[in-house]
Amino acid sequence: MPVPVPVPDRSGGAGRDRPAPWLALGKIAEGAGESSRDEKQRFYRMARRSATETAAILDILDRRQAVAASVLAPALALLERVVAMLARLAGA
């Protein structure tokens, strides 16, 4: 049986009031909108960190049996591809 998972309150942290998946999407968009190579890479590095944080959240949900395996497997596969893409874009 799924166990409810509390959502952490991020209101106290330097503008981090959105969950990691939303932060990753926002940083990808910001990076794409930058013209400076250094700024693009900086935003893509931030997006990569948020994407890996999202994977950690999914791992917690899996351990708490709060997400179906049919949802988890494709989500993790997509995240793996996104993190690899962001690593290349960030110049890692």
Rosetta blueprint (number, residue, H / E / L):
1 M L
2 P L
3 V L
4 P L
5 V L
6 P L
7 V L
8 P L
9 D L
10 R L
11 S L
12 G L
13 G L
14 A L
15 G L
16 R L
17 D L
18 R L
19 P L
20 A H
21 P H
22 W H
23 L H
24 A H
25 L H
26 G H
27 K H
28 I H
29 A H
30 E H
31 G H
32 A H
33 G H
34 E L
35 S L
36 S L
37 R H
38 D H
39 E H
40 K H
41 Q H
42 R H
43 F H
44 Y H
45 R H
46 M H
47 A H
48 R H
49 R H
50 S H
51 A H
52 T H
53 E H
54 T H
55 A H
56 A H
57 I H
58 L H
59 D H
60 I H
61 L H
62 D H
63 R H
64 R L
65 Q L
66 A L
67 V L
68 A L
69 A H
70 S H
71 V H
72 L H
73 A H
74 P H
75 A H
76 L H
77 A H
78 L H
79 L H
80 E H
81 R H
82 V H
83 V H
84 A H
85 M H
86 L H
87 A H
88 R H
89 L H
90 A L
91 G L
92 A L
